[in-house]
Amino acid sequence: MSENSSSLERQKQMLHRIHRIQGQVTALERRISDEKSCEALVIHARAIERATASLITFMICCHLEEQLQESMQDGSHSALREIERLLTLIRL
């Protein structure tokens, strides 16, 4: 798979995840308007939280792949520094 088609596929996957999250948020708004129980709202909100966390993890993985590809091409050690920086970010 070429770098460009790989990038387009990652973009497509990210947008798909965002659209799913948007649908979940819209459903949560409806549940609030329908006066669903707080417990049901929390369960739905946690699903949104997990979907968002999954999107962030996917984005970080994409970034790491890009950094590693660049590092392998130019022979630098910048990817290692970037991985360390991102691991710190993940732990926040």
N, C-alpha and C positions, 0 to 999 in steps of 0.2 A: 504494500500500500504506500503510495507516495505521501510525502509530508503534507502536501496541500489537501489531499483527500482525507488523510488522517485528521487534520485540523478541522475540516468541514464536518466530519463524523462526530468529533468531540463537541463541536458547536451545536450540532443537531441534538445530541444527547443532553447537553446542558439546557437547551431551550425546552426540550420535552420535559425535563424535570421541573423547570420553572413553571411551565403551564400546568403541570400536575399540582404544584404547590398553590398556584393561583386558584385552581378549582377547589382545593381543600379550604382555602381561606374564604372563598365565596360560600361554600357549604357551611362553614362555621358561622358566618354572618347570618345565614338563613336560620340556623339552629338557635342563635341568640334571639332573633326576631320571633321565632316560634316558641320562645320561652322554654327551651329544653332545660333539663336539670343541670346544675353546675357540674356534677360528675360527668355527664355526657359531654359537656363543653370542654372540660379539662382533658378527657380522653381524646377528643378530636384535636385540641390544641397541641397535645403531645405528639400526635401523628404528624402535624405540620412541623413541629420542632425536629422530629427525626428525619423527615424529608429534607428539611433545610440543612441539617447536619450532613446528610448524605450528599447533597449538592456541593457543599463546601469541601468535603473530602474528595469528591470527584474532581473539582477544580484544582485542588492542591496536587492531586496525582497528575493531572494534565500538565500543570506547571513543571513538576519534577521531570516528567518525560521530556518536555521541551528543553529544560536546562541540561539534562543528561545528553540529549542529542547534540546540542550546541557544544558542550564540553568535549564530547568525543570527536567532534569535527575540528575544533581548534586546539585540542590537547591541553587545555587549561584545567585547573583545579577549582574553577569557580562554581561548578555544580556541587561540589562537596560543601562549600560554604553556604550555598543556597539551600541545600538539604538541611543543614544545621539550623539555619534561620527559620525555615518552614516548620521544622520540628518544634522549635520554641513557640512559634505562632499557634500550632495545633494544641499545645499544652495550656494556652491561655484560658 
